[in-house]
Amino acid sequence: MPLFRNTGSLARKATLLFGLAVLWGPVMGLSALPLTTIQRRSLNQGDVLTHLQRHEKGGTITVIGWIEAPPAQVWKALADTSFQKAIYPSVISSAVERVGSDGSEVQRAVFDFPWPFDDRWSLHRAVKSPSTCTLSWERVDGTLTGNSGSWTLYQSEDGKSTLLYYRVFFDPGLPLVPESLIQYGMRKEAPGIVTHLRRFLTNPTAEFRATPSEMNGSCAVERKI
């Protein structure tokens, strides 16, 4: 049964329509998932749209929200593992273990899980595609038995804001996943994908400001209404 973020009336309508679109549409970017007028209005008011599609083990989480920063800045924050701990409280550590001949990175991350669960770790191969504004990853190893997904960035018409589209298949690797952990993830962690990034970019660290972005081009345009 899909779970929807429960905020105001407009946001509830938006997440309901969003959830139906995710269930009916293919697993692709926003070009295959057109946003409705209600969804756009909800997003433009600062809401974060979240959706969970449950599987026998784990689930697919989708998160969409506007970031008031240009795509190059959002990309820099997401593509560099050294900033992950500063952005997301649930990330205990994140680092690149090795770089492949094709430029892909094998990254290792450790995640803080709420009591009484042990922390979980993931080894995954990340592929950065700044020309298409997409960063994707696939699990290689780890106590997280499912961790594969992608970030895709869409810029506003004036190029000053970024619509973040995040999609991940996630399985914590627990013999039994209690409903309380699922509710915690959808209530706290899923919208936090956007809200923590907003907070970081509003007041970035000196190291972040001094780091150049790999992204020089533009992303596909997503209109605000």
N, C-alpha and C positions, 0 to 999 in steps of 0.2 A: 504494500500500500504506500503510495508516495506521500511524503510529508511536505507541507508548505509552510513557509515563514508566515507567521500570523502578526501583522502589524495593523495599520489602519485599513479602512474599507477599500480604498483605492489600491493599496498594496496587496490586499487579499485577492482582489479580482485579478490583478496583474500576475501574481504568482500562480493562481489557478490556471489562467490561460497559458502562462509560461510552462507550467508542468505538463499540460496537455500537448503543447507543441513539442516538448522534449520527448514525450512518450511516442508521439506519432511520427516525428521527424527522424532522419538519419543522424548518426553521431558525427556531426560536422560543425563547422563554424557558423557564424550568424548568417552567411549567405544562404544557408539551408534552413535557417530558423528566423524568419522575418519577425520583427517586433511589432506588436499591435499598438494602437494609439494609447490604450490603457497602460500597457507596459512602459511605453516611452514616457508618459506623464509621471508614472511612479518612479522610474529611474531618474528623471530630471528633478524630482523633488528630493533626491538623495537616498531613496530606498535602495536596498540591495536585494535582488531577486535570487532566491535559492531553491533548489529542487533536489530531491533524493529519489532515485529509482532503486528499489531494493532488489537484490539478487539472492540466490540460495546462500551464497557466502559473500558478505560485503555489499557494496552498492556503488552506484555511479552518482557522484555529486556534481551539480552544475551551479555556478555562481556568476552573476553579471552585475556590474556596477560601474558608475562613472568615477573617474579619478580626476581631480582638478589639477592636472599636470600634463604636459605634452608627452607623446608616446616615447620619445627618446629617454626621458627621465624615468618613466615607468619601466621601460626595458632595462635600463641600467640597474634599477633596484632589484628586479626579478632575476636577471641573468647572472649576476655576480653573487656567488654563494657567501661571500664575506659579509653581506648585508642582511642575510636571512635571519640571524639571531636577533639583530637590532629591530627588525620589522615585526617578527612573529614571536610572541611569548612562548608558544608551544615548541619552538625549535630550540633544543639544547645546544646543538652544534651542527654545522654544515660546512663541508669542505670538498674540494676536488681532489680525488685520489690519483687520477691519471687522465691524460688526454690522448685520444686515439689519433691514428694517422689521418682520419677523415675529419678531425676537429671536434668530434663528439667528446663529451666529458663523462667519466665515471665519477659520480658524486656519492658521498656518504653523509647521511643526515640522521640525527637522533632526535626523537620526539618525546616530549613530556606528556604522559597520559595521566588522567585524574586517578586519585586513589580509589580503589585498592589495586589498580593495574600497574604492572611494571612498564618502564619506558620501552619504546619500540624503536628499532633502527631499520634503515633502508639503504641498500646500495642500488643505484639506478643509473642508467645511461641517458644523458641529456643531450639533445640536439638543438642547437640554436640556429634559427633562420631569421636574422634581422630583416632580410629583404622581403619576407612575407609576414613579418611581425608576429611570428609564432615560435614558441619554445615548447618542445615536447620531451617526454621522458618515459622510459620503460624500466620496470623492476628487473634487477639482476639477482639480488640476494637480500636477505634480511628477515627479521622477525615480523615485519609487515609482509604478509604473503600476497598482498595486492597493492600495487602503487604504480599506476601508469596514467598519464594524462597530458594536458597541454594548457598553455596560456596563449591567448590570441588577443592582440590589441587592435582597436579601431579608433581612429581619431575623429574629433569633432570637425565641423566644417572650417572653423577658424584655426584648427591645429593646436589649440591651447588645452584641450581636455582629451582624455582617453577613456573609451569604453573597454573595460576589462572583461573578457570571457574566459572563464576557468572551468575546466572539466576534468574530473579524475575518477578512475576506478580505484576503490580503496577497500582493502580487507585487512583489519588489524591483526589477523592471525591468532585469534582467540578461539578456544573450543566452543564457547558460547558468547555471543555478543548481546549483552543485556539491552533492553529497550532504553534504559536510563543513559547508557553511553551513546546510543544513536541520537536521542533527544539532546544530549549535551553537545554533540558534534554539530547538529543542525541549528541549535540555538546560539551557540558561542563561536565555534570554530568556522563554520561555513560563512556567515556574514563577516567574520573577522578577516577573511581573505582580502576583502576590500577595505574595511574600516581601519585595520592596522596599517595597511599600505598608505591610505589617505593621511593618517596621523604622521607617519614617518616622513612623507614627502612635504608635509606642511612645515616640519622642523627637522630637516635632514642633518646628518652628522657632517663634520668638517671633512672627513675622509670621503664621504659620498660626494660632496660638492666638488672635491678636487679630482674625482675620477671621471675620465671621459666616457661617453656612451659609445657602444659599438654601432648604434643605429644612426644612420645619417639620412636615410630616405624617409618617405611618408608611408602611412598605412592607409588601408581602405577607409573611406569616410562613412561614418554613422551619424545621421542627423539627429539633432535635438529639436523638439517641437515645443 
